[in-house]
Amino acid sequence: MSKNKKKYAYIGGGVLLLAGIGGAVTVLQSPDKEKEPELVDFNTNSESTHVFSMTPNGLVSLHQIQDGKLLHTFDLKTLATGKTKPIIAPTPKEVNVPAPVVVEKPTDMFQNFEKVELTINAGQNVWEIQESLTPDENMMQMLGMLYKVNVGQDLHPVYPGEKRIFLREKSGNTDSIVEAVPTPTPVEQEEVVEKPSEVGIKDSTYFYQHNKDFTKLYAYNDVESTFYVITQKGEKVQVKILMNNLPLESFTDFVVGDGKIYATFENGKKLAIVNEGNGKVEEVLSLKGVPTWLAVHHGNVFYAHGDKIAKLNNTDWKETEILIGDTSEDYAFVKDKLYALNSFGKDLENNVLIQVSPEDMKVLDLIELKSNNNVFLNENGNDDVLYISQKTKKKNLDGTFEESEHVLPIKEKSLQKNKLVKKIPVVKNALSIGQFVYQLSNEQLHVISATTGENISLIETKKAEQFMPILHELTK
């Protein structure tokens, strides 16, 4: 995000003189805005007991919040297909294959098989390959034998280009008679036209976004142009391929909402609107600027570029924008209002919190925050209080500065600030949901009480750079 400053503000005596917002000059004096609202628990109608952590190279892990325990990790790279046509993949189902009836068992488990070294192709796994070589054998027994001949090598996950040893029945074998078990009819596969290289898949980047309710995680792979939807199933990570090989060259970002995926591509110059149900691209729109922030709210698309916030109306996709004075550091939707933390001014030790109406894109209110290090903790919700993680500086008598970190609650209706709040470290990668503040830093996810500031849990991740608390509706 650009740090160039383009507008200036004079702040003093409780009066804010603001120039350059929406082409107007506004003088605001709010004597009641320094009143301290009561610090209350974060409002919520849901709870989170588990959290996903995600790495840029496709590892999605499920953690238990209470004790920080790692329950399951899924590697999205194992789903690489190499296909060139969009498909809607069904959710993989576990198939209980009955064991074959063995009439006579050989004394040596390997005597009726020969070892063959095969190269893994895109979309393959060890089970499928071995089943194709020995369709009439008990696959659980065969996998046990594969572990014995592939010493020190994993059988899952495996990647295209890697080699493993498999077992193939010797020709003319009559030492054991096995009653064949009918194999399930395989799902019809499209012809593989081009297979991605091992290096291409391993070096690919995965982008992540969650839905508004924090019940689903979405991922996108930039090599295969594939979208995935990820959910929790018990203590496992469940993954489904939504669509792949979409024409999104130079992909940059995406958001989800209202059954659609909104993706920016061509280095952010264009926006594709994709139907999540059938994978069809419904609209392709040219943007006036490269987005530094992208969101969808009530079906309308909002994005920031430079010192402007733009809105794309979902009825005709007409674009309107508002000039907010300077580049903004963060954005949030709370109670159907849009908020921006605006830099506003070169070398000033403050931010301006701007409240915007999403309907007509007009500034409703604004206040000064006496710090230029602020982060929204609310991301999208109906809370009555807007929570900001803030780091402030206080000059001592000896000329040195003392830093203080805390959470600043601001009433949504009146933008009243609280001066005395709970001290919680300021981390850019942070989020508040329910009674907790989640902060990811140095591969550690801290879960902190929003009301006391105490650490609730510490979760060690596998080089994660993003996270998503998983919400479940409370039952009465």
N, C-alpha and C positions, 0 to 999 in steps of 0.2 A: 504494500500500500504506500502511496506517495506521501512524503512528509513535507512537501513544499507548501509554504504558507502563502495565502493570497489575500486574506482579509484581516482586519484588525478590530479589536474591541477595547473600549475603555470601561473599566469596572471600578467603582468606588462609591462610598457613601450610600450603599444599598441601591444605587441606580445603575442599570445596565443600558448603555447606549450601543445599539447594535446596527451596523450598516451592512447592506449587501445581502440580506435574506429576502428572497422572493421579490427583489427589486424595490424594497421599501426600507424605511428607517423606522425602527421601533424603540420607544423608550418605555422601560418597564420598571416599576418600583413596587416591591412586594414586601411590606414590613412584617407580614406574618410568616414568611417563608423560613425564618430561622427558628421557629417553634419546634420543639422536639416531639415528634409523634411517639406513641408507645411502641417499643420493639416487641413484635409478636412473632409467633412461630410462622414459618412459611406455610401459606395455605396450600392444601392439597386434598384431592379426593382419590389418590392412588398411593401405592407404596412400591418400593423397590427392594428386593432381597438379593438380586443378582445384577451383574454388570458385564457388558462385553468390553474387551479391549482389542484394539485393531492395530496392525502394523502396515506400513506402506507396501510390503511385499506379499500381502494376502493371508497373514495368520490372524484368525479370529478366535479369541479365547473367552470362555465363560468362567466367571469367578463368583464365588459366594461372598457377599459383603460382610456378613457377621464375623467370619474368621479369616477372610482373605484367601480361602482355599481355591486353587485352580481345579476346576471340574473337568474341562474338556477344551481341546484346541482343534480347530479345523483349518486345513491349509487349502485355500481357494485355488491354488495352482494345480491341485490334483483334478480339478474339473475342466482343465483346458481341453478343448475339442478340436480346434483347427478347422472348423467348418466355416463356410463362406456365405451361408444363407441364414437369415433369421429363423429361429425355431423357438417354440414354447416348450420347454422341457418339463415333463411331469415330475412330481416329487418322488425321489427314489423310495421304493418300498422293499422292506425286508421279505425275502422269499424263503420259506422253510422247505428245503429240498430233502425229501426222505432219503435215508441212507440205502444204498443198494444191498441186496441180499447176497452175502458171500457164501458160496457153497463150499469152497475149499480155499484155505488161506495159506499162502506160501510162508515158509519159515523165515526168509530174508525179505524185509519190506521193500528193498530196492531191486530184487533179482529180476522182476518182470518189467523194469523201466530202464530207460537210458537217459542220461543227462544231456540237455541241450541248452546252450546259452543264446538267449534272445534279447533283442533291443526293444525297449519300451517305446511304443508310438503314442502320439497325442490322443488322449481320451481313453487309453487302456488302463486296466489295473491288473494286479497279479491274479486275482480270482478268475477274471474272464479269460485270461491267457491260458491258465492251467486247465480250466474247464473245457476249452477248445481242444486241448491235447488229450485229455482223459475224461470224456463226457460221461463215461459209465462208472466212474470211481466216486467214492465218498469224498467230497471236496474238503471237508474238515480234516480228514486224515491226510489228504494230499497237501494241504497247507502246512500241516505239522511236519511233513517230510521236507517241504521246501525250506522251512526254517533250519533244518539240519544241514541242507546242502548249500545254503546261502549264509554261511557263518559270518557274523558281524555286519550284515547288511539288512536294512529295513525292507519289509514287504509292503508297508504303507506308511507314509505316502511314497510313491515312485513318480519320477518325472521323465518326460520324453527325452530319449537319447541315452538313458541309463540302461545297464545290462543286468540281467538276473538269470540264474540257472533254473530251468524248469525240467519236468519229468515227462517223458513220452513213452507210451507202451511199446515194448519190443514186438516186432512183427512175428506172427506165428506162435504167440504165447498161448499155451494150453495148460499151464501149471495151475491157473486159478480160473474158475468159472464164475462169472459175476452176472447176476440178473440186472439187465439195464433198467435204469430209472428214467422215465421220460423227462426231458429237460423243458423248462418253460419256453414258450415261443418268445424270442427276443423282440424288443421294440424296434420297429423299422427305423433304420438309420439312413441319413442322407449321405450321399457320396462325398468323401473327403477329397477336396480339390487341392488344398494346400495345407501342409502341416507346419505349425510354428516350430522354430528351432528351440533346442533346450535352453540356449542362452537367452533367447527372446522371452520365453515364459518366466524364467527365473529372475530376469531383470525388469519385468513389467511392473507397473505401478497400479495400485488399487486405491480408488477414491471411495469415501464412505459418507453416507447421510442417513438420518433416521426420519421416521414419520413423525407427525405432530404429537402423537400420543405416546411416543417412546416404546412402542410394542414391536416394531419391525426395524431392522437395520438393512440398508441397501448398500450394495457395493458395485463398483464399475472397474473393469480391467481394460487398460488402454491398448493392449496388444491385440486382443480378440474382439474389442468393442462389445463386451458382454456385461449385462446387468444381472445381479444376483439379489435375492431377497433372503434375509437371514433372521431366524427366530430361535427362541429357546424352546426346547422340547425336553422336559424333565431336567436332567443334568447334562444334556447334550446340546451342541450347536447344530441346528438344522438349516440346511442350505438348499435353495431351489434356484435353478437358472430361469430367469424371466425371458430374456431375449439376447441374441448375440449378433455380432457382425453388422451393427448399425452403421450407416454412413456418417460417422462423426469424426472427421479428420481434425487433428490438433485439438483434441478434447481438453477442456480446462476445469469444468466444475458442473455440479448438478444439484437440484433439490427435488423433493417429491411432495405431492399433495393432490387431493381430490382425484385420485385414480390416475394421475399423470406424472410423467417424469419430465422435468425441465432441464435441458442440458445445454451448456455453452460449448461451442466448438469453433474451429478456425481461429484459434488463439483468442477466443472470447468475443469475436466480432459478430457471431450469429448465435441464435437460440433455437433449439429444436424442442418441440412439444410432442412427447411420445405417449401414446395410450398404453398404460401399464397392462391392460387386459389382453390386447391383441398384438402389441409390439409395433403398431403402425405409427409412422411419423405424421402427425396431423397438421402441424404448422412448422415453418422455418421462417424466423424473423431476423432482420438485420437490426443490430443495436447501435445506438448513437455513441457509445463508448464502451471500453473494455471493463467489465464488472470487477470491482474489488469486494463486493458483497452481493449475494443473490438470495432471494426469498420468495415464497409464494404465500399469499394470505387471502382467504376467501376466493380462490381461483384467479386472483390478479397477481401478476409478477412484478416484483420490486427489485431494483438493483441500483448500486451506487457506482458512480464513475467520476473521478476527479472531485470537484466540490459540488456535485449534484446528486440528487436521488431521483430516480425515474420510476414511473409506474406504467405497466402495460395492462390496459383494461381488457378483461377476458371476453367482452362482448364483441369488440371489433379490433382488438389488439392495438388500439390507438395509444400512442405514447405521450405522456405528460411528465414534466420534470420540474424540480424545485431547486433553486440555488440556496445552499445552506451556509455559505460564507467561507468554508475551508474544508479540507479533507477531514473525514471522520474516522475515528479509531474503532468504533463498535456500534452495533445496531441491535434492536430488539423490538418485538411486538408484545405489548402487554395491554390487556383490556381494550382490544381493538384500536390501540393507538401505536404509532410508530415512534420510537425513540432513537436518537443519534447522539453519540458522544463526540462532539466536534472539537478539533484541535484549536481552531479560531485564534489565530494570532501568532506571530513569530516570536520565539523565545519567551513566551508567557508561561508562567507556572500554573496554568489552569486549563480546564476544559469547560465547554458549555454544553449542558444537557438540553437538547432540543426535543420538544414534543410536537409531532406532526399528525394531522388528520389524514388517514389513508384514503378517505373518500374524495376529498378535493385537493389534497396535497398542499395544504396551507399550514403554516406554523401556528400552533395553538398557545404555546407557552415555552419558556426557557428559564434556566437558572444557571448561575456560575457554580462550578465545583472547584474548590481551591486546591486543585491537584491536576497534573497532566498525566497521571498514571492511574487510569480507571478502566474497569472491565465490567460489562453487564454479566450478572449471574442468572437472571431470568432470561430465557431465550424466547419463549413463546407460550403465553398462558393468560390466565384470568385473575392473577393475583392482584390484591388491592395495593400492594406495596411493590415498588421497583427496587431491586437489590443491586448495589454496585460495590464491587471489590475495589478498594482505594488505598493508595499509598500516598501519605502526605509528609511534608517537611516542615519542621519547626526550627527557627533560628535561635540558638542559645546566646547568652550574654557574651560569651567569648568568641562569637562569630561563627562557630561550628553549627552544623545542621543535624537535627535528630529526626530520623525517619520513623513513621508509625504506619502500621498496616491494619486495616479493619474493613468491616462490611458496613456500608452506608445505606440505610433504608430510606426511601423517599416515597411519600404517599402519592399514589397515582392521580388522585383527584386534584390536589392542591400543590403538588410538588414541594411539600414541606420536607425539610431535611432533619435528620437526627444527628446531633453533635457527638453524643456519647454512645458508642456502639460496640459490639463484640469484636475483639481483635482476631482476625483471621488473615493468614498470609495472602499476599496478592500474587496470583498466578494467572497468566494470560489464558491458559487452557483450563478453564473452570466453568462450572455449571451448578445452579441450585435447583433442586427438585425436592418437594416435600420438606422434611425436617433436616435435610442434609445439603452440604456443599461438597461437590466433587472437584478435586484438583489433581491434574496429571502433570508431573514434573520429574525429569530424570528417571523415566521408566517406572516410577512409583505413583500409584493412584491413592491419594489421601481422601478419606471420607470423614468429614468434619461436621459436628453438630452446628446447625445454623443459629441456635439460640444460646449456646454456652461457649462455642469456640473450641470445644474439646475434640480431640481426635477420636473417632469412633472405630476406624479400621484403617489398616495399611495393606495395600494389595501390590505385590510384586508382579510386574508384567514382563512379557517377552518382547522388549524393545518397542512397546506400543507407543504410538503418537496420538491416538484418538481413543475415545471411550464412549459408551452409551449405557446409562442406567436403564434397566428393563422394568417397565411399569406394569402392574397388574391391578385391575379394579378391586377396591375393597368390597368385601361381601358384608352385608348387614347381618 
